[in-house]
Amino acid sequence: MSARQVWILSFLLCVIAVIFSFTYLDLPVARWSSQNIGGLTSLGNGLGSAVLLSIEAIIVLALIIARLVRGHLSRHSETVALASLTSMCTYAVNSGVLKVFFGVPNPEHVLAQGASHSFHLLAGAPDSSFPSGHMVLACAFAGVIMRLYPRSIWPLGTLLSFGAALLVYGDWHFVSDVIAGSFVGISAGMLAGELWRVHSS
């Protein structure tokens, strides 16, 4: 099976999983999670998108300075720089385009303020819920590394799954949000990694 066929199949499975989760899982899981978020509030503040983006920006800046001073970067450093830049760009597209397009309110607005858990096409905002920006950010970064270092797939996949569970358990996102965010992020990361591999060879 070609890479294109694998991606199309993955996309179809993602759509099915999102529809199922949106219909049957999102609200029950969010209601259950809303009773258990007390211990995770500080974690959410410390790992907010702005914090993660700032860390990636600092890493990229440090690697640019290192490249200018030393005249080269190691393969690992190039991979980290590419992963960080891919992650930041994908996050920007997700926040400025996808979230605005789909317009799904986040769990807090749905559970505490009575917003409708549905798609409000072209009526969203950067802080809308679908797809999850955190998962886009993390999966785009990981996708680059997975493509260039295939042995990292299982360890990174495990970490990403744990992160997705935390986002749902902490009531920051619905199940469908993390599924869609994971797909968008991994797709962008894998594409960037493949383009870099072709360019390097």
Buried (B, 14 or more C-beta within 10 A) or exposed (E): EEEEEEBEEBEEEBEEBBEBBBEEBBBEBBEEBBEEBEEBEEEBEEBBBEEBBEEBEEBBEEBEEBBEEEEEBEEEBBBBBBBBBBBBEBBBBBBEEBBBBBBBBBBBBBBEEEBEBEBBEEEBEEEBBBBBBBBBBBBBBBBBBBBBBEEBBEEBBEEBEEBBEBBBBBBBBBBBBBBBBBBBBBBBBBBBBBBBEEEEE
